[in-house]
């Protein structure tokens, strides 16, 4: 689930940065959110039941 969100945010960031330059702050916000999701996913890891 988190990997899907990370990939979606990363693709949106790439589109916003290179294809449709809308606003600098929005692009960087998407990048920060994607990195935070990635870090959360790496730190939490896979939990055994």
mmCIF file of the N, C-alpha and C atoms, coordinates in Angstrom:
data_MODEL
# 
_entry.id   MODEL 
# 
loop_
_atom_site.group_PDB 
_atom_site.id 
_atom_site.type_symbol 
_atom_site.label_atom_id 
_atom_site.label_alt_id 
_atom_site.label_comp_id 
_atom_site.label_asym_id 
_atom_site.label_entity_id 
_atom_site.label_seq_id 
_atom_site.pdbx_PDB_ins_code 
_atom_site.Cartn_x 
_atom_site.Cartn_y 
_atom_site.Cartn_z 
_atom_site.occupancy 
_atom_site.B_iso_or_equiv 
_atom_site.pdbx_formal_charge 
_atom_site.auth_seq_id 
_atom_site.auth_comp_id 
_atom_site.auth_asym_id 
_atom_site.auth_atom_id 
_atom_site.pdbx_PDB_model_num 
ATOM 1   N N  . UNK A 1 1  ? 0.825  -1.194  0.000   1.00 0.00 ? 1  UNK A N  1 
ATOM 2   C CA . UNK A 1 1  ? 0.000  0.000   0.000   1.00 0.00 ? 1  UNK A CA 1 
ATOM 3   C C  . UNK A 1 1  ? 0.872  1.263   0.000   1.00 0.00 ? 1  UNK A C  1 
ATOM 4   N N  . UNK A 1 2  ? 1.862  1.280   0.889   1.00 0.00 ? 2  UNK A N  1 
ATOM 5   C CA . UNK A 1 2  ? 2.715  2.461   0.954   1.00 0.00 ? 2  UNK A CA 1 
ATOM 6   C C  . UNK A 1 2  ? 3.572  2.606   -0.298  1.00 0.00 ? 2  UNK A C  1 
ATOM 7   N N  . UNK A 1 3  ? 3.982  1.465   -0.873  1.00 0.00 ? 3  UNK A N  1 
ATOM 8   C CA . UNK A 1 3  ? 4.775  1.539   -2.102  1.00 0.00 ? 3  UNK A CA 1 
ATOM 9   C C  . UNK A 1 3  ? 3.948  2.123   -3.232  1.00 0.00 ? 3  UNK A C  1 
ATOM 10  N N  . UNK A 1 4  ? 2.658  1.802   -3.279  1.00 0.00 ? 4  UNK A N  1 
ATOM 11  C CA . UNK A 1 4  ? 1.777  2.349   -4.314  1.00 0.00 ? 4  UNK A CA 1 
ATOM 12  C C  . UNK A 1 4  ? 1.653  3.855   -4.159  1.00 0.00 ? 4  UNK A C  1 
ATOM 13  N N  . UNK A 1 5  ? 1.461  4.314   -2.941  1.00 0.00 ? 5  UNK A N  1 
ATOM 14  C CA . UNK A 1 5  ? 1.363  5.754   -2.690  1.00 0.00 ? 5  UNK A CA 1 
ATOM 15  C C  . UNK A 1 5  ? 2.671  6.439   -3.055  1.00 0.00 ? 5  UNK A C  1 
ATOM 16  N N  . UNK A 1 6  ? 3.792  5.808   -2.702  1.00 0.00 ? 6  UNK A N  1 
ATOM 17  C CA . UNK A 1 6  ? 5.100  6.375   -3.015  1.00 0.00 ? 6  UNK A CA 1 
ATOM 18  C C  . UNK A 1 6  ? 5.285  6.515   -4.518  1.00 0.00 ? 6  UNK A C  1 
ATOM 19  N N  . UNK A 1 7  ? 4.941  5.494   -5.259  1.00 0.00 ? 7  UNK A N  1 
ATOM 20  C CA . UNK A 1 7  ? 5.116  5.525   -6.712  1.00 0.00 ? 7  UNK A CA 1 
ATOM 21  C C  . UNK A 1 7  ? 4.201  6.572   -7.342  1.00 0.00 ? 7  UNK A C  1 
ATOM 22  N N  . UNK A 1 8  ? 2.965  6.657   -6.890  1.00 0.00 ? 8  UNK A N  1 
ATOM 23  C CA . UNK A 1 8  ? 2.028  7.649   -7.428  1.00 0.00 ? 8  UNK A CA 1 
ATOM 24  C C  . UNK A 1 8  ? 2.529  9.061   -7.166  1.00 0.00 ? 8  UNK A C  1 
ATOM 25  N N  . UNK A 1 9  ? 2.976  9.326   -5.944  1.00 0.00 ? 9  UNK A N  1 
ATOM 26  C CA . UNK A 1 9  ? 3.480  10.658  -5.615  1.00 0.00 ? 9  UNK A CA 1 
ATOM 27  C C  . UNK A 1 9  ? 4.741  10.988  -6.389  1.00 0.00 ? 9  UNK A C  1 
ATOM 28  N N  . UNK A 1 10 ? 5.605  9.995   -6.579  1.00 0.00 ? 10 UNK A N  1 
ATOM 29  C CA . UNK A 1 10 ? 6.833  10.223  -7.331  1.00 0.00 ? 10 UNK A CA 1 
ATOM 30  C C  . UNK A 1 10 ? 6.527  10.528  -8.798  1.00 0.00 ? 10 UNK A C  1 
ATOM 31  N N  . UNK A 1 11 ? 5.582  9.806   -9.380  1.00 0.00 ? 11 UNK A N  1 
ATOM 32  C CA . UNK A 1 11 ? 5.194  10.066  -10.774 1.00 0.00 ? 11 UNK A CA 1 
ATOM 33  C C  . UNK A 1 11 ? 4.566  11.447  -10.902 1.00 0.00 ? 11 UNK A C  1 
ATOM 34  N N  . UNK A 1 12 ? 3.700  11.807  -9.961  1.00 0.00 ? 12 UNK A N  1 
ATOM 35  C CA . UNK A 1 12 ? 3.098  13.147  -9.996  1.00 0.00 ? 12 UNK A CA 1 
ATOM 36  C C  . UNK A 1 12 ? 4.151  14.230  -9.867  1.00 0.00 ? 12 UNK A C  1 
ATOM 37  N N  . UNK A 1 13 ? 5.146  13.979  -9.014  1.00 0.00 ? 13 UNK A N  1 
ATOM 38  C CA . UNK A 1 13 ? 6.219  14.960  -8.863  1.00 0.00 ? 13 UNK A CA 1 
ATOM 39  C C  . UNK A 1 13 ? 7.007  15.109  -10.148 1.00 0.00 ? 13 UNK A C  1 
ATOM 40  N N  . UNK A 1 14 ? 7.342  13.988  -10.786 1.00 0.00 ? 14 UNK A N  1 
ATOM 41  C CA . UNK A 1 14 ? 8.080  14.044  -12.045 1.00 0.00 ? 14 UNK A CA 1 
ATOM 42  C C  . UNK A 1 14 ? 7.274  14.749  -13.129 1.00 0.00 ? 14 UNK A C  1 
ATOM 43  N N  . UNK A 1 15 ? 5.985  14.466  -13.201 1.00 0.00 ? 15 UNK A N  1 
ATOM 44  C CA . UNK A 1 15 ? 5.140  15.143  -14.182 1.00 0.00 ? 15 UNK A CA 1 
ATOM 45  C C  . UNK A 1 15 ? 5.073  16.642  -13.905 1.00 0.00 ? 15 UNK A C  1 
ATOM 46  N N  . UNK A 1 16 ? 4.930  16.986  -12.648 1.00 0.00 ? 16 UNK A N  1 
ATOM 47  C CA . UNK A 1 16 ? 4.847  18.394  -12.287 1.00 0.00 ? 16 UNK A CA 1 
ATOM 48  C C  . UNK A 1 16 ? 6.153  19.136  -12.499 1.00 0.00 ? 16 UNK A C  1 
ATOM 49  N N  . UNK A 1 17 ? 7.257  18.443  -12.314 1.00 0.00 ? 17 UNK A N  1 
ATOM 50  C CA . UNK A 1 17 ? 8.555  19.097  -12.423 1.00 0.00 ? 17 UNK A CA 1 
ATOM 51  C C  . UNK A 1 17 ? 8.976  19.288  -13.872 1.00 0.00 ? 17 UNK A C  1 
ATOM 52  N N  . UNK A 1 18 ? 8.680  18.324  -14.733 1.00 0.00 ? 18 UNK A N  1 
ATOM 53  C CA . UNK A 1 18 ? 9.234  18.362  -16.076 1.00 0.00 ? 18 UNK A CA 1 
ATOM 54  C C  . UNK A 1 18 ? 8.199  18.542  -17.180 1.00 0.00 ? 18 UNK A C  1 
ATOM 55  N N  . UNK A 1 19 ? 6.971  18.091  -16.979 1.00 0.00 ? 19 UNK A N  1 
ATOM 56  C CA . UNK A 1 19 ? 5.974  18.158  -18.050 1.00 0.00 ? 19 UNK A CA 1 
ATOM 57  C C  . UNK A 1 19 ? 5.100  19.400  -17.900 1.00 0.00 ? 19 UNK A C  1 
ATOM 58  N N  . UNK A 1 20 ? 4.494  19.554  -16.751 1.00 0.00 ? 20 UNK A N  1 
ATOM 59  C CA . UNK A 1 20 ? 3.568  20.668  -16.515 1.00 0.00 ? 20 UNK A CA 1 
ATOM 60  C C  . UNK A 1 20 ? 4.060  21.459  -15.313 1.00 0.00 ? 20 UNK A C  1 
ATOM 61  N N  . UNK A 1 21 ? 4.934  22.437  -15.536 1.00 0.00 ? 21 UNK A N  1 
ATOM 62  C CA . UNK A 1 21 ? 5.418  23.228  -14.389 1.00 0.00 ? 21 UNK A CA 1 
ATOM 63  C C  . UNK A 1 21 ? 4.321  24.155  -13.856 1.00 0.00 ? 21 UNK A C  1 
ATOM 64  N N  . UNK A 1 22 ? 3.715  23.752  -12.741 1.00 0.00 ? 22 UNK A N  1 
ATOM 65  C CA . UNK A 1 22 ? 2.602  24.512  -12.169 1.00 0.00 ? 22 UNK A CA 1 
ATOM 66  C C  . UNK A 1 22 ? 3.105  25.454  -11.089 1.00 0.00 ? 22 UNK A C  1 
ATOM 67  N N  . UNK A 1 23 ? 3.647  24.889  -10.030 1.00 0.00 ? 23 UNK A N  1 
ATOM 68  C CA . UNK A 1 23 ? 4.150  25.711  -8.934  1.00 0.00 ? 23 UNK A CA 1 
ATOM 69  C C  . UNK A 1 23 ? 5.263  24.998  -8.212  1.00 0.00 ? 23 UNK A C  1 
ATOM 70  N N  . UNK A 1 24 ? 6.270  25.752  -7.829  1.00 0.00 ? 24 UNK A N  1 
ATOM 71  C CA . UNK A 1 24 ? 7.424  25.152  -7.182  1.00 0.00 ? 24 UNK A CA 1 
ATOM 72  C C  . UNK A 1 24 ? 7.110  24.531  -5.845  1.00 0.00 ? 24 UNK A C  1 
ATOM 73  N N  . UNK A 1 25 ? 6.282  25.190  -5.042  1.00 0.00 ? 25 UNK A N  1 
ATOM 74  C CA . UNK A 1 25 ? 6.014  24.676  -3.707  1.00 0.00 ? 25 UNK A CA 1 
ATOM 75  C C  . UNK A 1 25 ? 5.209  23.383  -3.751  1.00 0.00 ? 25 UNK A C  1 
ATOM 76  N N  . UNK A 1 26 ? 4.285  23.257  -4.682  1.00 0.00 ? 26 UNK A N  1 
ATOM 77  C CA . UNK A 1 26 ? 3.483  22.035  -4.791  1.00 0.00 ? 26 UNK A CA 1 
ATOM 78  C C  . UNK A 1 26 ? 4.346  20.855  -5.208  1.00 0.00 ? 26 UNK A C  1 
ATOM 79  N N  . UNK A 1 27 ? 5.265  21.090  -6.114  1.00 0.00 ? 27 UNK A N  1 
ATOM 80  C CA . UNK A 1 27 ? 6.151  20.031  -6.583  1.00 0.00 ? 27 UNK A CA 1 
ATOM 81  C C  . UNK A 1 27 ? 7.034  19.528  -5.443  1.00 0.00 ? 27 UNK A C  1 
ATOM 82  N N  . UNK A 1 28 ? 7.583  20.436  -4.676  1.00 0.00 ? 28 UNK A N  1 
ATOM 83  C CA . UNK A 1 28 ? 8.447  20.041  -3.574  1.00 0.00 ? 28 UNK A CA 1 
ATOM 84  C C  . UNK A 1 28 ? 7.650  19.386  -2.456  1.00 0.00 ? 28 UNK A C  1 
ATOM 85  N N  . UNK A 1 29 ? 6.415  19.810  -2.257  1.00 0.00 ? 29 UNK A N  1 
ATOM 86  C CA . UNK A 1 29 ? 5.559  19.185  -1.255  1.00 0.00 ? 29 UNK A CA 1 
ATOM 87  C C  . UNK A 1 29 ? 5.299  17.722  -1.618  1.00 0.00 ? 29 UNK A C  1 
ATOM 88  N N  . UNK A 1 30 ? 5.021  17.455  -2.894  1.00 0.00 ? 30 UNK A N  1 
ATOM 89  C CA . UNK A 1 30 ? 4.810  16.078  -3.328  1.00 0.00 ? 30 UNK A CA 1 
ATOM 90  C C  . UNK A 1 30 ? 6.069  15.239  -3.131  1.00 0.00 ? 30 UNK A C  1 
ATOM 91  N N  . UNK A 1 31 ? 7.213  15.819  -3.404  1.00 0.00 ? 31 UNK A N  1 
ATOM 92  C CA . UNK A 1 31 ? 8.474  15.096  -3.222  1.00 0.00 ? 31 UNK A CA 1 
ATOM 93  C C  . UNK A 1 31 ? 8.711  14.774  -1.747  1.00 0.00 ? 31 UNK A C  1 
ATOM 94  N N  . UNK A 1 32 ? 8.469  15.715  -0.876  1.00 0.00 ? 32 UNK A N  1 
ATOM 95  C CA . UNK A 1 32 ? 8.654  15.494  0.564   1.00 0.00 ? 32 UNK A CA 1 
ATOM 96  C C  . UNK A 1 32 ? 7.701  14.419  1.059   1.00 0.00 ? 32 UNK A C  1 
ATOM 97  N N  . UNK A 1 33 ? 6.442  14.450  0.610   1.00 0.00 ? 33 UNK A N  1 
ATOM 98  C CA . UNK A 1 33 ? 5.470  13.435  1.031   1.00 0.00 ? 33 UNK A CA 1 
ATOM 99  C C  . UNK A 1 33 ? 5.906  12.055  0.556   1.00 0.00 ? 33 UNK A C  1 
ATOM 100 N N  . UNK A 1 34 ? 6.395  11.966  -0.681  1.00 0.00 ? 34 UNK A N  1 
ATOM 101 C CA . UNK A 1 34 ? 6.854  10.680  -1.216  1.00 0.00 ? 34 UNK A CA 1 
ATOM 102 C C  . UNK A 1 34 ? 8.031  10.146  -0.418  1.00 0.00 ? 34 UNK A C  1 
ATOM 103 N N  . UNK A 1 35 ? 8.961  11.007  -0.045  1.00 0.00 ? 35 UNK A N  1 
ATOM 104 C CA . UNK A 1 35 ? 10.124 10.569  0.731   1.00 0.00 ? 35 UNK A CA 1 
ATOM 105 C C  . UNK A 1 35 ? 9.708  10.128  2.132   1.00 0.00 ? 35 UNK A C  1 
ATOM 106 N N  . UNK A 1 36 ? 8.774  10.842  2.739   1.00 0.00 ? 36 UNK A N  1 
ATOM 107 C CA . UNK A 1 36 ? 8.300  10.468  4.075   1.00 0.00 ? 36 UNK A CA 1 
ATOM 108 C C  . UNK A 1 36 ? 7.626  9.101   4.030   1.00 0.00 ? 36 UNK A C  1 
ATOM 109 N N  . UNK A 1 37 ? 6.800  8.860   3.008   1.00 0.00 ? 37 UNK A N  1 
ATOM 110 C CA . UNK A 1 37 ? 6.140  7.562   2.876   1.00 0.00 ? 37 UNK A CA 1 
ATOM 111 C C  . UNK A 1 37 ? 7.172  6.454   2.694   1.00 0.00 ? 37 UNK A C  1 
ATOM 112 N N  . UNK A 1 38 ? 8.194  6.713   1.906   1.00 0.00 ? 38 UNK A N  1 
ATOM 113 C CA . UNK A 1 38 ? 9.250  5.718   1.704   1.00 0.00 ? 38 UNK A CA 1 
ATOM 114 C C  . UNK A 1 38 ? 9.975  5.416   3.008   1.00 0.00 ? 38 UNK A C  1 
ATOM 115 N N  . UNK A 1 39 ? 10.317 6.438   3.771   1.00 0.00 ? 39 UNK A N  1 
ATOM 116 C CA . UNK A 1 39 ? 11.028 6.245   5.037   1.00 0.00 ? 39 UNK A CA 1 
ATOM 117 C C  . UNK A 1 39 ? 10.160 5.473   6.030   1.00 0.00 ? 39 UNK A C  1 
ATOM 118 N N  . UNK A 1 40 ? 8.876  5.817   6.099   1.00 0.00 ? 40 UNK A N  1 
ATOM 119 C CA . UNK A 1 40 ? 7.974  5.100   7.005   1.00 0.00 ? 40 UNK A CA 1 
ATOM 120 C C  . UNK A 1 40 ? 7.914  3.625   6.622   1.00 0.00 ? 40 UNK A C  1 
ATOM 121 N N  . UNK A 1 41 ? 7.852  3.375   5.324   1.00 0.00 ? 41 UNK A N  1 
ATOM 122 C CA . UNK A 1 41 ? 7.784  1.997   4.861   1.00 0.00 ? 41 UNK A CA 1 
ATOM 123 C C  . UNK A 1 41 ? 9.064  1.237   5.182   1.00 0.00 ? 41 UNK A C  1 
ATOM 124 N N  . UNK A 1 42 ? 10.207 1.855   4.999   1.00 0.00 ? 42 UNK A N  1 
ATOM 125 C CA . UNK A 1 42 ? 11.466 1.185   5.284   1.00 0.00 ? 42 UNK A CA 1 
ATOM 126 C C  . UNK A 1 42 ? 11.671 0.956   6.776   1.00 0.00 ? 42 UNK A C  1 
ATOM 127 N N  . UNK A 1 43 ? 11.254 1.898   7.602   1.00 0.00 ? 43 UNK A N  1 
ATOM 128 C CA . UNK A 1 43 ? 11.437 1.771   9.049   1.00 0.00 ? 43 UNK A CA 1 
ATOM 129 C C  . UNK A 1 43 ? 10.495 0.714   9.622   1.00 0.00 ? 43 UNK A C  1 
ATOM 130 N N  . UNK A 1 44 ? 9.252  0.727   9.185   1.00 0.00 ? 44 UNK A N  1 
ATOM 131 C CA . UNK A 1 44 ? 8.295  -0.228  9.743   1.00 0.00 ? 44 UNK A CA 1 
ATOM 132 C C  . UNK A 1 44 ? 8.576  -1.639  9.269   1.00 0.00 ? 44 UNK A C  1 
ATOM 133 N N  . UNK A 1 45 ? 9.019  -1.794  8.031   1.00 0.00 ? 45 UNK A N  1 
ATOM 134 C CA . UNK A 1 45 ? 9.341  -3.117  7.524   1.00 0.00 ? 45 UNK A CA 1 
ATOM 135 C C  . UNK A 1 45 ? 8.115  -4.002  7.445   1.00 0.00 ? 45 UNK A C  1 
ATOM 136 N N  . UNK A 1 46 ? 8.364  -5.277  7.320   1.00 0.00 ? 46 UNK A N  1 
ATOM 137 C CA . UNK A 1 46 ? 7.261  -6.244  7.287   1.00 0.00 ? 46 UNK A CA 1 
ATOM 138 C C  . UNK A 1 46 ? 7.089  -6.824  8.680   1.00 0.00 ? 46 UNK A C  1 
ATOM 139 N N  . UNK A 1 47 ? 5.871  -6.738  9.167   1.00 0.00 ? 47 UNK A N  1 
ATOM 140 C CA . UNK A 1 47 ? 5.585  -7.241  10.512  1.00 0.00 ? 47 UNK A CA 1 
ATOM 141 C C  . UNK A 1 47 ? 5.044  -8.666  10.423  1.00 0.00 ? 47 UNK A C  1 
ATOM 142 N N  . UNK A 1 48 ? 5.561  -9.538  11.267  1.00 0.00 ? 48 UNK A N  1 
ATOM 143 C CA . UNK A 1 48 ? 5.061  -10.917 11.287  1.00 0.00 ? 48 UNK A CA 1 
ATOM 144 C C  . UNK A 1 48 ? 3.863  -11.003 12.220  1.00 0.00 ? 48 UNK A C  1 
ATOM 145 N N  . UNK A 1 49 ? 2.934  -11.870 11.875  1.00 0.00 ? 49 UNK A N  1 
ATOM 146 C CA . UNK A 1 49 ? 1.701  -11.986 12.656  1.00 0.00 ? 49 UNK A CA 1 
ATOM 147 C C  . UNK A 1 49 ? 1.878  -12.930 13.801  1.00 0.00 ? 49 UNK A C  1 
# 
